[in-house]
Amino acid sequence: MTPTLIPRVRSVSLAAMALGMALALGSGLATAQDKAPVGYVKNVKGTATVTTDGQVVQAQAGTPLHQGSALKTAAESSMGVIFKDNTLMSFGPSTELTVDEYLYEPGEGKLKLGARMGKGTLNYVSGVIAKLQPEAVTVKTPTGMIGVRGTQFMLKVVEE
């Protein structure tokens, strides 16, 4: 190697090391879409969207849901979703709901389903989480919070 090439080799080497370190450090900051889905869209009538990490996709059967996904139906539309624990949620027209928390590891006793509903209508049918640990399921609304203690409920949130 000539002395003039040594700085270039070092700069490439340092750049490669810096890139490797950045990738290693950044790997802990995976987006929701990099993780396994917590559920899926089961059916859609009309227009509905799923927004995850800022990416909006038209909902259709099979669209994955992740922790943090925002679900939205348009006027005169509806959507049904199913979660890994077999919780079913059906949304009516002009509904907005965000999956704030979802943890389903029943073998380790780690169960949690937390959602936030801004407006619209929801029909909820309990899955395994609510049956094993009812206090682990909550749905927040602009004026309160619902704790699931049964197997099914309906909710209507009206904008003020």
Phi and psi in degrees as a GROMACS rama.xvg file:
@    title "Ramachandran Plot"
@    xaxis  label "Phi"
@    yaxis  label "Psi"
@TYPE xy
-89.2166  154.182  THR-2
-57.2348  -28.182  PRO-3
-72.9606  -22.3376  THR-4
-85.5396  -22.0471  LEU-5
-57.7574  -48.0029  ILE-6
-60.3052  -38.0531  PRO-7
-65.1077  -44.2065  ARG-8
-62.0176  -44.5928  VAL-9
-62.4672  -42.3362  ARG-10
-66.0953  -37.7124  SER-11
-66.8674  -43.5372  VAL-12
-62.0756  -45.0238  SER-13
-64.7404  -38.9901  LEU-14
-64.7706  -41.869  ALA-15
-63.8193  -40.8974  ALA-16
-64.2662  -43.0243  MET-17
-62.638  -42.4358  ALA-18
-63.8044  -43.2649  LEU-19
-60.7371  -42.4905  GLY-20
-66.2307  -40.622  MET-21
-63.1548  -41.9056  ALA-22
-65.819  -41.1678  LEU-23
-64.4318  -43.232  ALA-24
-70.6173  -37.4813  LEU-25
-75.1734  -16.3991  GLY-26
-64.5097  -22.4957  SER-27
-78.7516  -6.99498  GLY-28
-107.308  43.4651  LEU-29
-63.8477  144.466  ALA-30
-76.0244  165.27  THR-31
-59.6845  -33.9313  ALA-32
-70.2705  -19.1842  GLN-33
-78.1394  -18.5239  ASP-34
-92.7934  164.518  LYS-35
-64.6578  140.611  ALA-36
-62.5533  150.886  PRO-37
-95.9769  -10.0419  VAL-38
-178.894  -174.601  GLY-39
-144.541  154.523  TYR-40
-70.8433  132.117  VAL-41
-94.069  -43.182  LYS-42
-159.289  158.15  ASN-43
-141.032  136.491  VAL-44
-122.159  120.986  LYS-45
88.4076  -137.68  GLY-46
-118.4  130.357  THR-47
-147.46  154.024  ALA-48
-131.612  156.722  THR-49
-125.854  122.35  VAL-50
-112.146  122.087  THR-51
-133.171  126.496  THR-52
52.1063  38.9435  ASP-53
81.7248  -4.91386  GLY-54
-96.4519  120.181  GLN-55
-96.8991  127.704  VAL-56
-126.599  146.914  VAL-57
-68.5744  127.215  GLN-58
-73.6286  138.905  ALA-59
-150.947  164.687  GLN-60
-51.8236  127.469  ALA-61
98.107  -10.0071  GLY-62
-61.2251  126.415  THR-63
-73.7601  148.263  PRO-64
-113.431  142.059  LEU-65
-128.708  163.676  HIS-66
-58.3617  129.91  GLN-67
96.4332  -10.2888  GLY-68
-65.4597  137.818  SER-69
-106.008  125.176  ALA-70
-106.599  137.499  LEU-71
-146.417  132.785  LYS-72
-111.433  148.117  THR-73
-85.9434  173.092  ALA-74
-57.5744  142.431  ALA-75
59.0139  30.2832  GLU-76
-127.76  163.677  SER-77
-149.212  161.986  SER-78
-152.491  142.582  MET-79
-118.614  140.332  GLY-80
-131.248  155.502  VAL-81
-131.426  135.177  ILE-82
-98.6315  167.529  PHE-83
-56.0072  -30.3016  LYS-84
-90.2152  10.9601  ASP-85
74.447  16.9038  ASN-86
-66.4243  134.162  THR-87
-111.891  134.331  LEU-88
-129.94  131.681  MET-89
-119.101  128.569  SER-90
-109.518  136.139  PHE-91
-88.2232  -168.005  GLY-92
-61.5831  148.605  PRO-93
50.7632  49.0155  SER-94
-109.733  142.276  THR-95
-131.348  124.71  GLU-96
-141.844  139.63  LEU-97
-117.835  134.476  THR-98
-84.818  97.1588  VAL-99
-75.8434  -42.6281  ASP-100
-140.698  140.415  GLU-101
-152.778  121.321  TYR-102
-140.026  119.266  LEU-103
-134.075  89.3291  TYR-104
-133.003  72.9398  GLU-105
-61.2299  -30.9951  PRO-106
-64.1209  -25.6873  GLY-107
-104.44  3.90165  GLU-108
71.6266  18.2431  GLY-109
-99.5546  104.944  LYS-110
-135.901  131.881  LEU-111
-164.385  132.728  LYS-112
-138.214  110.7  LEU-113
-125.525  127.332  GLY-114
-131.992  158.833  ALA-115
-129.163  123.17  ARG-116
-111.32  121.031  MET-117
-86.041  -37.5728  GLY-118
-166.109  163.293  LYS-119
107.091  -159.287  GLY-120
-127.03  146.408  THR-121
-140.179  133.212  LEU-122
-112.96  120.416  ASN-123
-113.423  131.707  TYR-124
-124.502  121.365  VAL-125
-59.7766  143.614  SER-126
-108.755  -155.74  GLY-127
-63.9642  -39.831  VAL-128
-56.2507  -50.6823  ILE-129
-68.191  -27.21  ALA-130
-77.5591  -37.2293  LYS-131
-83.0645  -36.0043  LEU-132
-147.721  77.4211  GLN-133
-54.3904  -35.023  PRO-134
-69.3053  -8.42094  GLU-135
-85.3136  -1.81786  ALA-136
-114.075  125.534  VAL-137
-140.017  148.001  THR-138
-128.358  115.737  VAL-139
-89.307  144.714  LYS-140
-124.703  171.667  THR-141
-59.8054  -23.1238  PRO-142
-117.138  1.81383  THR-143
179.426  -166.682  GLY-144
-140.074  138.322  MET-145
-103.057  129.017  ILE-146
-102.616  130.317  GLY-147
-82.4267  122.181  VAL-148
-126.316  2.81576  ARG-149
-131.119  -157.154  GLY-150
-107.585  -17.4408  THR-151
-153.34  143.39  GLN-152
-151.77  160.865  PHE-153
-119.238  145.794  MET-154
-138.182  137.868  LEU-155
-129.56  124.371  LYS-156
-115.407  120.973  VAL-157
-105.366  132.816  VAL-158
-68.2791  141.205  GLU-159
